[in-house]
Amino acid sequence: MYKDKSAMALIPARGGSKGLPGKNLKPLLGKPLIAWTIEQALKSRLLDYVAVSTDDPAIAETALKYGAQVPFMRPTELASDTSRVADTMIHALDVLQENGRKFDYIVLLEPTSPLRKDVDIDRAISGIISRPEADSL
């Protein structure tokens, strides 16, 4: 990662979309939508770990196929229309810490914003690390 700091990507992808059912697995230019985010995260030079938080077995299977980790399944109460992504992030960090994984930074990468590049991710991580007074970016 970056000197003595570690960063993980968290890709939240619940299965219960109502506006566009199954949106995270819908094909976009030949790949499931979520695959684009996973691939860019894995190309990042500054991410140490790429995890998908999902409640859907099909999303978990696809995430694993494209190289992400799925270290847990998201609880139902964190996968509703009214669930807050902040609670999903806290859950992920808690579960990972219970299993001996700690990170200095967490990078939230929404699968519904697939047009970022790995260099965008690295610039953001470098930006937050270079500003120790900042707690988010």
C-alpha positions in Angstrom: 0.0 0.0 0.0 1.3 3.4 0.9 4.2 3.4 3.3 2.8 2.0 6.5 -0.9 2.5 5.7 -3.4 0.0 4.4 -6.5 0.5 2.4 -9.4 -1.7 1.4 -12.2 -1.3 -1.1 -15.7 -2.1 -0.1 -18.2 -2.7 -2.9 -21.7 -2.7 -1.5 -24.0 -4.7 -3.8 -27.4 -5.7 -2.4 -29.6 -8.0 -4.4 -33.0 -6.3 -3.9 -33.0 -3.4 -6.3 -36.6 -2.4 -7.0 -35.9 0.2 -9.7 -33.9 -2.1 -11.9 -34.1 -5.7 -10.5 -30.8 -7.5 -10.6 -29.0 -4.3 -11.6 -25.6 -5.3 -10.2 -25.5 -8.3 -12.5 -27.0 -6.7 -15.6 -24.6 -6.9 -18.5 -22.7 -3.7 -19.5 -20.5 -4.1 -22.6 -20.3 -7.8 -22.1 -19.7 -8.0 -18.3 -21.9 -7.8 -15.3 -22.1 -4.2 -14.0 -20.3 -5.1 -10.7 -17.4 -6.6 -12.6 -16.2 -3.2 -13.9 -15.8 -1.9 -10.3 -14.1 -5.1 -9.1 -11.6 -5.0 -12.0 -10.7 -1.3 -11.4 -10.2 -1.9 -7.7 -8.0 -4.9 -8.4 -5.9 -2.8 -10.7 -5.3 -0.1 -8.1 -1.8 0.0 -6.8 -2.8 1.3 -3.4 -5.6 -1.1 -2.4 -4.6 -4.1 -0.3 -8.0 -5.8 -0.2 -11.2 -5.7 -2.4 -14.3 -6.9 -0.7 -17.9 -7.1 -1.8 -20.7 -6.8 0.8 -23.9 -8.5 -0.5 -26.9 -10.4 0.6 -27.3 -12.2 -2.7 -25.6 -15.5 -3.5 -25.5 -14.8 -7.2 -23.7 -11.5 -6.7 -21.3 -13.2 -4.3 -20.5 -15.9 -6.9 -20.0 -13.2 -9.6 -17.8 -11.2 -7.3 -15.6 -14.2 -6.6 -15.4 -15.0 -10.3 -14.0 -11.6 -11.0 -11.4 -11.7 -8.2 -13.0 -9.9 -5.2 -13.3 -11.3 -1.7 -16.7 -12.1 -0.2 -15.7 -12.6 3.4 -19.3 -12.6 4.7 -22.8 -12.3 3.6 -24.5 -9.0 4.5 -27.3 -9.4 7.1 -30.9 -8.8 5.8 -31.3 -5.8 8.0 -28.5 -4.1 6.2 -29.9 -4.9 2.7 -33.2 -3.1 2.6 -34.2 0.0 0.7 -33.8 2.1 3.8 -30.5 0.6 4.9 -27.6 3.2 5.2 -24.4 2.5 3.4 -22.5 3.8 6.5 -24.0 0.9 8.5 -22.9 -1.5 5.8 -19.3 -0.1 6.0 -19.3 -0.4 9.8 -20.5 -4.0 9.6 -17.8 -4.9 7.1 -15.1 -3.3 9.2 -16.3 -5.0 12.4 -16.5 -8.5 10.8 -13.1 -8.1 9.1 -11.5 -6.9 12.4 -13.0 -9.8 14.3 -11.2 -12.0 11.7 -7.8 -10.2 12.2 -8.0 -7.8 9.3 -7.6 -4.1 10.0 -7.3 -1.2 7.6 -6.4 2.4 7.9 -8.6 3.5 5.0 -11.8 2.2 3.5 -12.7 3.2 -0.1 -16.4 2.9 -0.9 -16.8 1.9 -4.6 -20.4 1.8 -5.7 -20.9 -0.7 -8.5 -23.5 1.6 -10.1 -20.7 4.1 -10.9 -18.5 1.9 -13.2 -16.7 4.7 -15.1 -13.9 5.3 -12.6 -10.4 4.1 -13.4 -7.8 2.6 -11.2 -5.8 5.8 -11.3 -8.8 7.7 -10.0 -8.9 5.4 -7.0 -5.1 5.7 -6.4 -5.3 9.5 -6.7 -8.1 9.6 -4.1 -6.2 7.4 -1.7 -3.0 9.4 -2.2 -5.0 12.6 -1.6 -6.5 11.5 1.7 -3.2 10.1 3.0 -1.4 13.3 2.2 -3.9 15.3 4.3 -3.7 13.7 7.8 -6.2 16.4 9.1 -8.9 15.0 6.8 -11.1 12.2 7.9 -12.9 11.6 4.6 -12.6 12.5 0.9 
